[in-house]
Amino acid sequence: MPEFRTEEDTLGPVQIPADALWGPQTERSRHNFPTGQYMPIAIIRALMNIKKAAAQANMETNAISEEKGSLIVKAVDELLALSDEDLRKDFPLKVYQTGSGTQTNMNTNEVVAHKAMQINPDVEILPNDDVNKGQSSNDTFPTAMNVVALEALDKLKPAVQHLIDELKIKQDKYWETVKVGRTHLQDAVPLTFGQEVSGYVAALEHDLKYIEQLEPTLEELAIGGTAVGTGLNAAEGMPEKIAEKLSQAYGLKLTAKSNKFYGLSHHSGLNVVHGALKTLAADMFKIAQDIRFLASGPRAGYGELHIPANEPGSSIMPGKVNPTQAEAVTMAALRVFGNDVVVSTASSQGNFEMNVFKPVMIDAFLESADLLTGTTMGFADKMIHGLTVNEKRMKELLDNSLMTVTALSPHIGYHDSAKIAQAADKAGSTLKEAALKSGKVTEEQYDEWMDPLKMTNADRHDYED
């Protein structure tokens, strides 16, 4: 069997590996753009689903014969049944190619056409005229972008909810476990660890709500816009039929009732939703930072929390345990922050009738969603689930705190309370010793007014979501 076969495109003959399902345009791109990561498989699968839906719509509108349309559908079904690893063999193109994703769209057209002709060699299926009928890269690729972004969010949302559920368990368990509050990295009035965690829960619940409120903008598809938004060469009714079939395939509520000039040249939906991912990443960063600082130690740090020992923390220091899950979260968050710059800048580049930063934009979006999904699940299962408090350490720090003096202010005034705190700090004594020595407070009054749990208002729940 020969090592190569020769096919022609509009630029001339091209040698292609004999066993490859792709054609000349894919082969040219493979050599012209060898740098960077592969186009995400999710995009490939979405494009194939679009080709299948288009073939079905074209048959229903009599734009393509039943014989050809059915063969395209069968070819797509066989390809979609392959594992990601096996599918990748015939989709070798990189993200850093043409900014419209044209070469990946043509890669899909060529592979589907060759697969169809493997199934039935007697029927000629052409990549452009048949598989790509009524479409262009300019509307199929942005359609695929929105579909895979929604698909990624469907994986992310349960991960965030899972972390919320794990945090709520800690919130309830430690609702009355009093600890020192901290503002400006300095001691502040007491709160409970459960209250502190409730802030984390509320932040993540808000983040989840932001995503859910914004994601419907991704349901508007560019399909039917073809080259510049006018819909030239797309059969009447075809876009709506494709949107309906994609909705069924993905379990989404997709619509082709959208402004196609917007759909091809703007990616505002991806931009605004990625902004919500960035917001989630920021909150995850904050929560992970808090946890790892509160767990610092075990002897020379805050030491208020015990974290699970998932793996040895050092190659040289025996017995060391590190907050590795928190570190993974914070590194992932930094990548999301960087990706947000990519998505925002790419979204601004809708020159005239088409944005030409599509591949890098969706690659960045999917990376952010994937990183947040994985690290959020790991953080929930491998850190928060096994997290416990060091009540002895919390009490020790609380008893030594000077800021509980705030509870004396309503009774003896701010000025005298400040003098007591300063005297205790200067003498290295307890706050109670300094208060009694001042003569402003009796021991009975001190014990009544200085109840740390009462200071937290932990019996109040009106500030909870």
MARTOR-743630 format. One record per residue (C-alpha): x, y, z; residue in three letters. Coordinates in pm, whole numbers, plus 32768, in hexadecimal, padded with zeros to 4 digits. Layout:
# residues N
{{X Y Z} 'ALA'};
...
//
This chain:
# residues 465
{{8000 8000 8000} 'MET'};
{{8093 8157 7FA3} 'PRO'};
{{80F9 823D 80C0} 'GLU'};
{{8048 836B 8029} 'PHE'};
{{7F23 83BA 7F47} 'ARG'};
{{7EFC 84F5 7E75} 'THR'};
{{7DCA 85D7 7E81} 'GLU'};
{{7D8E 872F 7DF1} 'GLU'};
{{7CF3 886D 7E78} 'ASP'};
{{7CD4 89C2 7DD1} 'THR'};
{{7E48 8A01 7E00} 'LEU'};
{{7EBA 88BB 7D61} 'GLY'};
{{7F24 8756 7DBC} 'PRO'};
{{7F77 86F3 7F23} 'VAL'};
{{8012 85B3 7FA7} 'GLN'};
{{7F50 8526 80CF} 'ILE'};
{{7FA0 83F9 81AE} 'PRO'};
{{7EF3 82D2 8109} 'ALA'};
{{7E2B 8269 823C} 'ASP'};
{{7DBE 83C9 82A4} 'ALA'};
{{7C50 8429 828C} 'LEU'};
{{7CA4 8597 825E} 'TRP'};
{{7CDC 8644 8112} 'GLY'};
{{7DBA 874B 8074} 'PRO'};
{{7D4C 887A 813C} 'GLN'};
{{7D8D 87C5 8282} 'THR'};
{{7EDE 8751 8204} 'GLU'};
{{7F44 88B1 81A3} 'ARG'};
{{7EDD 8939 82F7} 'SER'};
{{7F93 881F 83A9} 'ARG'};
{{80DA 8899 8314} 'HIS'};
{{8092 8A0E 8314} 'ASN'};
{{802B 8A21 8484} 'PHE'};
{{80EE 8921 8552} 'PRO'};
{{8102 89EC 8694} 'THR'};
{{8039 89D4 87D5} 'GLY'};
{{7F2C 88F6 8860} 'GLN'};
{{7E32 882D 8795} 'TYR'};
{{7CD8 88B4 874F} 'MET'};
{{7BFB 883F 8871} 'PRO'};
{{7B4A 86F9 8826} 'ILE'};
{{7A05 8793 88A7} 'ALA'};
{{7A10 8886 8781} 'ILE'};
{{7A48 8765 868E} 'ILE'};
{{791E 86A7 8719} 'ARG'};
{{7845 87DF 870E} 'ALA'};
{{78A2 8820 85A3} 'LEU'};
{{7849 86BA 8549} 'MET'};
{{76FB 86DF 85F6} 'ASN'};
{{76C7 881C 852B} 'ILE'};
{{771B 875F 83E9} 'LYS'};
{{7621 8651 8448} 'LYS'};
{{7511 874E 849B} 'ALA'};
{{755C 880C 8359} 'ALA'};
{{753F 86D0 8288} 'ALA'};
{{73F1 8680 832D} 'GLN'};
{{7375 87E5 82F9} 'ALA'};
{{73E8 87E2 818F} 'ASN'};
{{732C 869F 8151} 'MET'};
{{71F2 872F 81F1} 'GLU'};
{{7208 8866 8115} 'THR'};
{{725E 8797 7FDF} 'ASN'};
{{73AE 8846 7FC2} 'ALA'};
{{7466 86F7 7FB8} 'ILE'};
{{7400 859B 7F4A} 'SER'};
{{738E 849D 8049} 'GLU'};
{{74A5 83B8 7FD4} 'GLU'};
{{75B9 84B2 8019} 'LYS'};
{{7520 8544 8155} 'GLY'};
{{74EB 83F0 81F6} 'SER'};
{{764F 838C 81A5} 'LEU'};
{{76D8 84C7 824B} 'ILE'};
{{7604 8484 8380} 'VAL'};
{{7680 831C 8394} 'LYS'};
{{77EA 8388 836A} 'ALA'};
{{77C9 8487 8482} 'VAL'};
{{7727 8389 8568} 'ASP'};
{{7847 8295 8532} 'GLU'};
{{7947 83A3 8576} 'LEU'};
{{7896 841F 86AF} 'LEU'};
{{7895 82BC 8736} 'ALA'};
{{7A13 82BE 8741} 'LEU'};
{{7AD4 830C 887D} 'SER'};
{{7B7B 8460 8896} 'ASP'};
{{7CCB 83B9 8865} 'GLU'};
{{7C5F 8305 8728} 'ASP'};
{{7BAD 843A 86A4} 'LEU'};
{{7CE3 850F 86D1} 'ARG'};
{{7D9F 843D 85CE} 'LYS'};
{{7CDE 84E4 84B6} 'ASP'};
{{7CC8 863E 854F} 'PHE'};
{{7E34 86AA 856A} 'PRO'};
{{7E0D 8825 854E} 'LEU'};
{{7E78 8926 864E} 'LYS'};
{{7DC9 8A4A 86F6} 'VAL'};
{{7EBD 8B43 865E} 'TYR'};
{{7E43 8B40 84F7} 'GLN'};
{{7D5B 8C25 8438} 'THR'};
{{7C91 8CFF 8527} 'GLY'};
{{7B45 8C8A 8499} 'SER'};
{{7B86 8B1B 84DE} 'GLY'};
{{7B5D 8AD9 8369} 'THR'};
{{7C63 89C8 835A} 'GLN'};
{{7BC1 8906 8475} 'THR'};
{{7A6D 892B 83CE} 'ASN'};
{{7B08 88A5 828C} 'MET'};
{{7BBA 8791 834F} 'ASN'};
{{7A60 8728 83C7} 'THR'};
{{79C9 873F 826B} 'ASN'};
{{7AE1 866F 81D4} 'GLU'};
{{7ADB 8561 82DF} 'VAL'};
{{7960 853D 82D0} 'VAL'};
{{796B 852E 8152} 'ALA'};
{{7A7B 8422 814E} 'HIS'};
{{79CA 8359 825C} 'LYS'};
{{7886 836B 8196} 'ALA'};
{{7934 82EA 805E} 'MET'};
{{79D2 81D0 8126} 'GLN'};
{{7872 8169 8187} 'ILE'};
{{77F4 817E 8021} 'ASN'};
{{7900 81B5 7F16} 'PRO'};
{{77F4 81C8 7E07} 'ASP'};
{{7770 8318 7E82} 'VAL'};
{{7856 8443 7E5C} 'GLU'};
{{784D 8525 7F90} 'ILE'};
{{7907 866E 7F6B} 'LEU'};
{{798B 872D 809A} 'PRO'};
{{791E 8887 8024} 'ASN'};
{{77EF 8842 7F4B} 'ASP'};
{{774C 8736 8022} 'ASP'};
{{77CC 872D 818B} 'VAL'};
{{77EF 88A8 819E} 'ASN'};
{{76B0 88EE 80D8} 'LYS'};
{{75FC 8A28 814C} 'GLY'};
{{7711 8A77 8244} 'GLN'};
{{785F 8B26 8261} 'SER'};
{{796F 8B1D 8368} 'SER'};
{{78FB 8C79 83C9} 'ASN'};
{{77B3 8BFB 8457} 'ASP'};
{{7800 8A8F 84AF} 'THR'};
{{7930 8ADC 8585} 'PHE'};
{{788C 8BE7 8662} 'PRO'};
{{775F 8B01 8683} 'THR'};
{{7846 89ED 86FD} 'ALA'};
{{78ED 8AE4 87EB} 'MET'};
{{77A6 8B37 889A} 'ASN'};
{{7739 89CC 88AB} 'VAL'};
{{787B 8951 894B} 'VAL'};
{{7882 8A78 8A3B} 'ALA'};
{{7726 8A1A 8AB6} 'LEU'};
{{7793 88AF 8ACD} 'GLU'};
{{78BF 8915 8BA2} 'ALA'};
{{77E1 89E1 8C8B} 'LEU'};
{{7703 88B1 8CBE} 'ASP'};
{{7835 87FF 8D4D} 'LYS'};
{{78AA 8928 8E1B} 'LEU'};
{{7764 897B 8ECC} 'LYS'};
{{7741 882C 8F83} 'PRO'};
{{78AD 884B 8FF7} 'ALA'};
{{7868 89A0 9090} 'VAL'};
{{772A 8920 9132} 'GLN'};
{{77EB 87F7 91BF} 'HIS'};
{{78E3 88E2 9264} 'LEU'};
{{77C4 89B2 92EF} 'ILE'};
{{772B 8877 9385} 'ASP'};
{{7874 8811 9428} 'GLU'};
{{78A5 896E 94B6} 'LEU'};
{{7743 8973 9541} 'LYS'};
{{7793 883C 960A} 'ILE'};
{{78B7 88F4 96AD} 'LYS'};
{{77E4 8A2E 96D5} 'GLN'};
{{76DC 8972 979C} 'ASP'};
{{77D3 88A2 9863} 'LYS'};
{{78A0 89CC 98D6} 'TYR'};
{{7790 8AD4 98ED} 'TRP'};
{{77D9 8B14 9A5E} 'GLU'};
{{7951 8AD8 9A56} 'THR'};
{{79D6 8C31 9AB0} 'VAL'};
{{7B1D 8CB4 9A25} 'LYS'};
{{7BD4 8DFB 99F8} 'VAL'};
{{7B61 8ED0 98D5} 'GLY'};
{{7C67 8F7B 9802} 'ARG'};
{{7C58 90B9 9732} 'THR'};
{{7D85 915F 968A} 'HIS'};
{{7E46 9028 96FB} 'LEU'};
{{7E1A 90A9 9860} 'GLN'};
{{7D4B 9020 997F} 'ASP'};
{{7BDB 907F 9978} 'ALA'};
{{7AA2 9028 9A3C} 'VAL'};
{{7A3C 8EB8 9A59} 'PRO'};
{{7966 8DF4 9969} 'LEU'};
{{7924 8C82 9946} 'THR'};
{{79CE 8BA6 9849} 'PHE'};
{{7875 8B45 97CA} 'GLY'};
{{782A 8CB4 9786} 'GLN'};
{{7973 8CD9 96D1} 'GLU'};
{{7922 8BAD 95F8} 'VAL'};
{{77C5 8C34 95B5} 'SER'};
{{786E 8D56 9503} 'GLY'};
{{791D 8C5E 941F} 'TYR'};
{{77D4 8BAD 93DC} 'VAL'};
{{7721 8CF1 9388} 'ALA'};
{{7839 8D5B 929B} 'ALA'};
{{7829 8C12 91DC} 'LEU'};
{{76AD 8C17 91D3} 'GLU'};
{{76BE 8D71 9139} 'HIS'};
{{77C2 8CF8 903E} 'ASP'};
{{76E3 8BD6 8FDA} 'LEU'};
{{75BF 8CC3 8FB0} 'LYS'};
{{768D 8DAF 8ED7} 'TYR'};
{{76E5 8C8E 8DEE} 'ILE'};
{{757E 8C15 8DDD} 'GLU'};
{{74FB 8D73 8D96} 'GLN'};
{{75FA 8DB7 8C84} 'LEU'};
{{7611 8C6A 8BCE} 'GLU'};
{{74CC 8C92 8B05} 'PRO'};
{{7585 8D8F 8A2A} 'THR'};
{{764E 8C67 89A5} 'LEU'};
{{750E 8BBF 892B} 'GLU'};
{{74FE 8CB1 8803} 'GLU'};
{{75A5 8C08 86DA} 'LEU'};
{{7651 8CA0 85AE} 'ALA'};
{{75EB 8B80 84CC} 'ILE'};
{{7542 8BF8 8390} 'GLY'};
{{7618 8D2E 8375} 'GLY'};
{{770E 8C7F 8288} 'THR'};
{{7821 8D66 8209} 'ALA'};
{{77C6 8EC7 827D} 'VAL'};
{{7676 8EA9 832C} 'GLY'};
{{758E 8EC2 8200} 'THR'};
{{7546 8D4E 81F2} 'GLY'};
{{75A8 8D2A 8084} 'LEU'};
{{7599 8BBA 8015} 'ASN'};
{{74DE 8B3F 814A} 'ALA'};
{{738A 8AA9 80FE} 'ALA'};
{{725F 8B57 819A} 'GLU'};
{{720B 8ABC 82EA} 'GLY'};
{{7359 8A08 82FD} 'MET'};
{{73E8 8AD1 8427} 'PRO'};
{{72B5 8A93 84FE} 'GLU'};
{{72BB 8921 84B0} 'LYS'};
{{742D 8908 8508} 'ILE'};
{{73F6 89BD 8653} 'ALA'};
{{72D7 88D1 86A5} 'GLU'};
{{73A5 879B 865A} 'LYS'};
{{74D2 881B 871D} 'LEU'};
{{73EC 8865 8843} 'SER'};
{{737B 86FB 883F} 'GLN'};
{{74DD 8676 881A} 'ALA'};
{{7568 8740 893F} 'TYR'};
{{7434 8767 8A1A} 'GLY'};
{{744A 88E1 89FA} 'LEU'};
{{7357 89F7 899C} 'LYS'};
{{7401 8A80 8867} 'LEU'};
{{7373 8B7A 8771} 'THR'};
{{73CF 8BF5 8617} 'ALA'};
{{72F3 8D29 8648} 'LYS'};
{{7413 8E19 866C} 'SER'};
{{74BE 8F32 85B4} 'ASN'};
{{75B8 8E80 84D5} 'LYS'};
{{7690 8FB3 849F} 'PHE'};
{{76BC 8FB8 8618} 'TYR'};
{{76EF 8E3F 8626} 'GLY'};
{{7812 8E3F 8531} 'LEU'};
{{78C7 8F7C 859B} 'SER'};
{{7885 8F90 8713} 'HIS'};
{{78B9 8E95 882A} 'HIS'};
{{7825 8F62 8943} 'SER'};
{{777C 8E32 89D9} 'GLY'};
{{78C0 8D72 8A04} 'LEU'};
{{7966 8EAA 8A8B} 'ASN'};
{{7860 8EF9 8B92} 'VAL'};
{{783F 8D8E 8C03} 'VAL'};
{{79B7 8D6C 8C1F} 'HIS'};
{{79A6 8EA1 8CFB} 'GLY'};
{{78CC 8DD3 8DE5} 'ALA'};
{{79D2 8CBE 8DDC} 'LEU'};
{{7AD9 8DBF 8E39} 'LYS'};
{{79FE 8E31 8F5C} 'THR'};
{{79DC 8CC9 8FD0} 'LEU'};
{{7B56 8C9F 8FB3} 'ALA'};
{{7B8C 8DD6 9086} 'ALA'};
{{7AAA 8D53 9199} 'ASP'};
{{7B4A 8BFB 9189} 'MET'};
{{7C9E 8CA1 91AA} 'PHE'};
{{7C2C 8D5F 92DF} 'LYS'};
{{7B90 8C2D 9384} 'ILE'};
{{7CBF 8B51 933D} 'ALA'};
{{7DA8 8C5F 93C3} 'GLN'};
{{7CE1 8C7D 9506} 'ASP'};
{{7CDE 8B07 953E} 'ILE'};
{{7E4F 8AD7 9502} 'ARG'};
{{7EB0 8BFC 95E2} 'PHE'};
{{7DC7 8B8D 96FB} 'LEU'};
{{7E5F 8A31 96DD} 'ALA'};
{{7FC4 8AB2 96DD} 'SER'};
{{80A8 8A13 97DD} 'GLY'};
{{8084 8927 9886} 'PRO'};
{{815E 89D7 9989} 'ARG'};
{{81CF 8B21 98F3} 'ALA'};
{{8099 8B99 983B} 'GLY'};
{{7F2D 8BEC 9881} 'TYR'};
{{7EE7 8A7E 98BF} 'GLY'};
{{7D6E 8AA9 98DC} 'GLU'};
{{7D17 899A 97E0} 'LEU'};
{{7D8A 8835 97A1} 'HIS'};
{{7D9C 87D7 9630} 'ILE'};
{{7DA3 8676 95A4} 'PRO'};
{{7EF8 85DD 9560} 'ALA'};
{{7ECD 8575 93F5} 'ASN'};
{{803B 8540 93A1} 'GLU'};
{{8193 857F 9439} 'PRO'};
{{81D5 86F4 942D} 'GLY'};
{{834B 86F8 9407} 'SER'};
{{845F 862E 9367} 'SER'};
{{854D 868F 9481} 'ILE'};
{{8479 86E4 95B5} 'MET'};
{{83D8 85AA 9647} 'PRO'};
{{8271 85C3 96C0} 'GLY'};
{{8223 870A 960D} 'LYS'};
{{80BD 873F 9595} 'VAL'};
{{8078 884E 9494} 'ASN'};
{{7F2F 88EF 9421} 'PRO'};
{{7F5A 8868 92C2} 'THR'};
{{7DEC 8874 925D} 'GLN'};
{{7DE1 89E5 92B7} 'ALA'};
{{7F1A 8A1D 91EA} 'GLU'};
{{7E7E 8971 90BD} 'ALA'};
{{7D49 8A4E 90DC} 'VAL'};
{{7E12 8B90 90EF} 'THR'};
{{7EEE 8B32 8FC7} 'MET'};
{{7DB9 8AD9 8EFB} 'ALA'};
{{7D1F 8C27 8F5B} 'ALA'};
{{7E4F 8CDF 8ED5} 'LEU'};
{{7E2B 8C2A 8D89} 'ARG'};
{{7CBD 8C8E 8D7C} 'VAL'};
{{7D1D 8DF8 8DBD} 'PHE'};
{{7E10 8DE5 8C9A} 'GLY'};
{{7D0E 8D3C 8BBD} 'ASN'};
{{7C1B 8E55 8C09} 'ASP'};
{{7D0F 8F49 8B6E} 'VAL'};
{{7D24 8E66 8A3C} 'VAL'};
{{7BAA 8E45 8A1E} 'VAL'};
{{7B68 8FB8 8A55} 'SER'};
{{7C72 9026 895D} 'THR'};
{{7C0B 8F1E 885E} 'ALA'};
{{7AA0 8F86 8880} 'SER'};
{{7AFC 90EB 8824} 'SER'};
{{7B8B 907E 86D5} 'GLN'};
{{7A4D 9064 8609} 'GLY'};
{{7AD8 911A 84DE} 'ASN'};
{{79BB 916F 83F0} 'PHE'};
{{78EA 9035 83B0} 'GLU'};
{{79AE 8F30 8473} 'MET'};
{{7A75 8EFA 85AE} 'ASN'};
{{7BBD 8E4D 8556} 'VAL'};
{{7C2E 8DDE 86B0} 'PHE'};
{{7B31 8CC8 86D5} 'LYS'};
{{7C11 8B97 8713} 'PRO'};
{{7CE6 8C35 8824} 'VAL'};
{{7BB1 8CC6 88CA} 'MET'};
{{7AF7 8B7E 88EB} 'ILE'};
{{7C36 8AC6 894C} 'ASP'};
{{7C6E 8BBD 8A69} 'ALA'};
{{7B00 8BA6 8AD4} 'PHE'};
{{7B04 8A2A 8ADB} 'LEU'};
{{7C4D 8A23 8B98} 'GLU'};
{{7BBE 8B0A 8CA2} 'SER'};
{{7A81 8A3D 8CC9} 'ALA'};
{{7B44 88F7 8CD5} 'ASP'};
{{7C41 8979 8DD2} 'LEU'};
{{7B31 8A02 8EB4} 'LEU'};
{{7A67 88C1 8E9D} 'THR'};
{{7B8A 87DF 8EF6} 'GLY'};
{{7C2B 88B1 9007} 'THR'};
{{7ADC 8902 90A8} 'THR'};
{{7A88 8790 90C1} 'MET'};
{{7BE3 8741 914A} 'GLY'};
{{7BCF 885B 9246} 'PHE'};
{{7A78 87E2 92BD} 'ALA'};
{{7AD1 8671 92D7} 'ASP'};
{{7C3E 8677 933D} 'LYS'};
{{7C4A 87A9 941C} 'MET'};
{{7AFB 882C 9496} 'ILE'};
{{7A61 86D5 94D3} 'HIS'};
{{7B74 8671 95C5} 'GLY'};
{{7BA5 87CA 965F} 'LEU'};
{{7B8B 87E8 97DC} 'THR'};
{{7BC2 8904 98CF} 'VAL'};
{{7CC8 891D 99DF} 'ASN'};
{{7BE1 899C 9AF1} 'GLU'};
{{7CF9 89AB 9BF1} 'LYS'};
{{7DC3 8A94 9B14} 'ARG'};
{{7C93 8B66 9ABF} 'MET'};
{{7C47 8B96 9C31} 'LYS'};
{{7DB0 8BE5 9C81} 'GLU'};
{{7DBD 8CF8 9B7A} 'LEU'};
{{7C68 8D7C 9BDE} 'LEU'};
{{7CC1 8D8D 9D4E} 'ASP'};
{{7DFD 8E4B 9CF5} 'ASN'};
{{7D4E 8F3E 9C0B} 'SER'};
{{7D30 90AE 9C6A} 'LEU'};
{{7C18 9105 9B79} 'MET'};
{{7B09 9064 9C4C} 'THR'};
{{7B2B 91AB 9D0B} 'VAL'};
{{7A34 9230 9C07} 'THR'};
{{791C 9196 9CD7} 'ALA'};
{{7978 927F 9DF8} 'LEU'};
{{794D 93BB 9D25} 'SER'};
{{77D3 93DC 9D4D} 'PRO'};
{{77FF 93C7 9EC9} 'HIS'};
{{7937 9495 9F16} 'ILE'};
{{7974 954F 9DCF} 'GLY'};
{{7A64 952D 9CAD} 'TYR'};
{{7B7B 95FD 9D4B} 'HIS'};
{{7B93 953B 9E90} 'ASP'};
{{7B71 93F0 9DD6} 'SER'};
{{7C96 9450 9CF8} 'ALA'};
{{7D66 94A4 9E2C} 'LYS'};
{{7D20 9349 9EBC} 'ILE'};
{{7D89 929C 9D76} 'ALA'};
{{7EC7 936D 9D5E} 'GLN'};
{{7F1D 9329 9ECC} 'ALA'};
{{7EF0 91B3 9E9B} 'ALA'};
{{7FC8 91B7 9D63} 'ASP'};
{{80DA 9282 9E0F} 'LYS'};
{{80DD 91AB 9F4A} 'ALA'};
{{80B4 9062 9E90} 'GLY'};
{{7F8C 9012 9F70} 'SER'};
{{7E35 8F8B 9F20} 'THR'};
{{7D22 907E 9EC8} 'LEU'};
{{7C64 901D A001} 'LYS'};
{{7D8D 906E A0DF} 'GLU'};
{{7DB4 91C3 A03E} 'ALA'};
{{7C3D 920A A052} 'ALA'};
{{7C27 91BA A1C5} 'LEU'};
{{7D63 9280 A20B} 'LYS'};
{{7CCB 93B2 A15D} 'SER'};
{{7BB2 93C0 A25E} 'GLY'};
{{7AB5 93FD A14A} 'LYS'};
{{7A28 929D A155} 'VAL'};
{{79D7 91A4 A268} 'THR'};
{{7A20 9032 A23A} 'GLU'};
{{78AC 8FE8 A236} 'GLU'};
{{7870 90ED A128} 'GLN'};
{{7997 9072 A05C} 'TYR'};
{{791B 8F0A A05F} 'ASP'};
{{77BE 8F78 9FFD} 'GLU'};
{{7820 9063 9EE5} 'TRP'};
{{7945 8FA0 9E5A} 'MET'};
{{7899 8E61 9DE3} 'ASP'};
{{7941 8E14 9C93} 'PRO'};
{{781F 8D43 9C0B} 'LEU'};
{{7726 8E59 9C56} 'LYS'};
{{780A 8F4D 9B9E} 'MET'};
{{77E1 8E81 9A5E} 'THR'};
{{7663 8E9B 9A54} 'ASN'};
{{7670 8D30 99E5} 'ALA'};
{{7503 8D06 9A4C} 'ASP'};
{{74A3 8DF9 9937} 'ARG'};
{{7470 8D71 97DA} 'HIS'};
{{73D9 8E9C 972B} 'ASP'};
{{751F 8EE1 966F} 'TYR'};
{{7528 8D86 95D5} 'GLU'};
{{74B6 8D42 9472} 'ASP'};
//
